[in-house]
Structure formats: C-alpha cells, structure tokens
Amino acid sequence: TAVASPYDHNTTTTSQQQRQSSSPAGGTGEKQPTSCRDPIFALLLYANVASIVAVAGIYGTAAFGEAIDDSTSGYNYEGYVYATAILGLVAIVLSGLTLPIMMCIPELLIKVSLVMMLILSGVMMVLSFLSGSIFGGIFGRARKM
C-alpha cells in the first residue's frame, strides 16, 4: 500500500524490499513535489473560516440569543449533551488505541470494508424492495454495479 508523503519515512518491510528489488527500476520511485493541487478550494476554505470568524466577531453570542430563548422554553437536553460528550471522548480514546492495530493490517481492512459495503448495500436493496420503496431498491442495486 503506497501512501503519498513528502517525507522519507524509511518504513519498508522485507516483502516490500523484495518487491522493490525485483522491479525493473530497482528503486523506491520518484520524490513527488509538495504543492497545493486545489488552490481554488483552498481559497474557499480560507474564505469560509474568515467569514465564520467575522460573523462571530461582529455578532458574538447575540447571534444565538433567539435560538437559546426558544430551546430553553420547554425541554432539557442536558443529559443528551453529557452523553454526547462522554461518547465522543470514548470514541477518541478507542480510535487512538486501535490505530496501531489498524496500521498493521491496512490491506485486510480495505478489503473487508469493500466487501461489507457490498453486502450491506445488497441488504438495503432487499429491505427497500420488501418495504415497497422501489427507488431505494434501484439505488441499492445501482451501488452494487
């Protein structure tokens, strides 16, 4: 599995070294130039962030006044907020703990995810047809092609 990186990490394994030595070029490939390939979208991203900062600077918390007044009138979502924060932290911790395992078997993970996507797409297609949603079934069938 090749990953584009501007740095030389020297992380080749024995099997990768054997494949590279048996290749006609006999090398590790050419160093790719580091450059911005989508300057328009980079400018749009910066413009979006700048507009968010500008709106937050101009209006401050007053921009949320009406939404806060409406939400405090009836329901209490405090438990949902705490549950979301706790589950988010648990997800971050578990992701950090499983990242080294996932880096050891990237090819297997990619293959399993592709197969599972096809299986789940087929299940959704069948369920869509069974529930009478013809368009959902057609969309599920189109994803399997």
Secondary structure, 3 states (H helix, E strand, C coil): CCCCCCCCCCCCCHHHHHHHHHCCCCCCCCCCCCCCCCHHHHHHHHHHHHHHHHHHHHHHHHHHHHHHHHHCCCCCCHHHHHHHHHHHHHHHHHHHHHHHHHHHCHHHHHHHHHHHHHHHHHHHHHHHHHCCCHHHHHHHHHHHC
